[in-house]
Amino acid sequence: MGPGGPGGGWPLAGTLLVAVAASMVAGGEDCLWYVDRNGSWHPGFDCEFFTFCCGTCHQRYCCRDPLRLLTERQQRHCLAF
């Protein structure tokens, strides 16, 4: 069978499955405190169910986009530098 035959959609389905699983696992990721580019301190905050911390070391917010996910481990790495 060619590329359009049975099983041709599995790579895409696998990618979507990984993205959904990552967002479900990361649903408990909270935004830790941080210092923005101007040196202002911002307290940490909890994200609602099915959302997680997104953004950068210097700007954080809650979102549902797994591509913008900022894990607590990544956030702690920001604090070290």
The 8 nearest C-alpha neighbors of each residue, nearest first, counted from 0:
[[1, 4, 2, 3, 5, 7, 6, 8],
 [2, 0, 4, 3, 7, 5, 6, 8],
 [1, 3, 4, 7, 0, 5, 6, 8],
 [4, 2, 7, 1, 5, 0, 8, 6],
 [5, 3, 0, 1, 2, 7, 6, 8],
 [4, 6, 7, 3, 0, 8, 2, 1],
 [5, 7, 8, 9, 4, 3, 2, 10],
 [8, 6, 3, 5, 2, 4, 9, 10],
 [7, 9, 6, 11, 10, 12, 5, 3],
 [8, 10, 12, 11, 6, 7, 13, 14],
 [11, 9, 13, 12, 8, 14, 7, 6],
 [12, 10, 14, 13, 9, 8, 15, 16],
 [11, 13, 9, 15, 14, 10, 16, 8],
 [14, 12, 16, 10, 11, 15, 9, 17],
 [15, 13, 11, 17, 16, 12, 10, 18],
 [16, 14, 18, 12, 17, 13, 19, 11],
 [15, 17, 13, 19, 14, 18, 20, 12],
 [16, 18, 20, 14, 15, 19, 21, 13],
 [19, 17, 15, 21, 16, 20, 22, 14],
 [20, 18, 22, 16, 21, 17, 15, 23],
 [19, 21, 17, 23, 22, 18, 16, 24],
 [22, 20, 18, 24, 19, 23, 25, 17],
 [21, 23, 25, 19, 20, 24, 65, 26],
 [24, 22, 20, 26, 25, 21, 19, 49],
 [25, 23, 21, 26, 22, 20, 27, 28],
 [24, 26, 22, 28, 27, 23, 21, 51],
 [25, 27, 49, 23, 51, 50, 24, 28],
 [26, 28, 25, 29, 51, 24, 48, 46],
 [29, 27, 51, 25, 26, 52, 70, 71],
 [30, 28, 45, 52, 46, 27, 51, 31],
 [29, 31, 52, 44, 43, 45, 32, 59],
 [32, 30, 43, 29, 33, 44, 74, 71],
 [33, 31, 43, 42, 41, 30, 34, 40],
 [32, 34, 41, 40, 31, 35, 57, 42],
 [33, 35, 40, 39, 38, 57, 41, 36],
 [36, 34, 57, 38, 37, 39, 58, 33],
 [35, 37, 38, 57, 34, 39, 58, 56],
 [38, 36, 35, 39, 34, 40, 57, 58],
 [37, 39, 35, 36, 34, 40, 57, 33],
 [40, 38, 34, 35, 37, 41, 36, 33],
 [39, 41, 34, 33, 38, 35, 42, 32],
 [40, 42, 33, 32, 34, 39, 43, 35],
 [43, 41, 32, 44, 40, 33, 31, 30],
 [42, 44, 32, 31, 30, 41, 45, 33],
 [45, 43, 30, 29, 31, 42, 46, 32],
 [44, 46, 29, 30, 47, 43, 28, 52],
 [45, 47, 51, 29, 61, 50, 44, 52],
 [46, 48, 50, 49, 45, 51, 61, 26],
 [47, 49, 50, 26, 46, 27, 51, 45],
 [50, 48, 26, 47, 23, 63, 51, 22],
 [51, 49, 63, 62, 26, 48, 47, 46],
 [50, 52, 28, 61, 26, 46, 62, 29],
 [51, 53, 61, 30, 69, 29, 60, 68],
 [54, 52, 68, 69, 67, 60, 61, 59],
 [53, 55, 59, 58, 67, 60, 69, 52],
 [56, 54, 58, 57, 59, 53, 69, 74],
 [55, 57, 77, 58, 74, 54, 33, 59],
 [56, 58, 35, 55, 36, 34, 33, 59],
 [59, 57, 55, 54, 56, 35, 60, 33],
 [60, 58, 54, 53, 55, 52, 30, 57],
 [59, 61, 53, 52, 54, 62, 58, 30],
 [60, 62, 52, 51, 46, 53, 50, 59],
 [63, 61, 50, 51, 64, 53, 52, 60],
 [62, 64, 50, 65, 51, 49, 61, 22],
 [63, 65, 66, 67, 62, 68, 22, 53],
 [66, 64, 68, 67, 22, 63, 18, 21],
 [65, 67, 64, 68, 18, 53, 69, 63],
 [68, 66, 53, 65, 64, 54, 69, 62],
 [67, 69, 53, 65, 66, 52, 70, 51],
 [68, 70, 53, 52, 73, 54, 67, 74],
 [71, 69, 73, 72, 68, 28, 74, 52],
 [70, 72, 74, 73, 75, 28, 69, 29],
 [71, 73, 75, 70, 74, 76, 69, 77],
 [74, 72, 76, 70, 71, 75, 69, 77],
 [73, 75, 71, 77, 76, 72, 70, 56],
 [76, 74, 78, 72, 77, 73, 71, 79],
 [75, 77, 73, 79, 74, 78, 72, 80],
 [78, 76, 74, 75, 79, 80, 56, 73],
 [79, 77, 75, 76, 80, 74, 33, 56],
 [78, 80, 76, 77, 75, 74, 73, 56],
 [79, 78, 77, 76, 75, 56, 74, 73]]
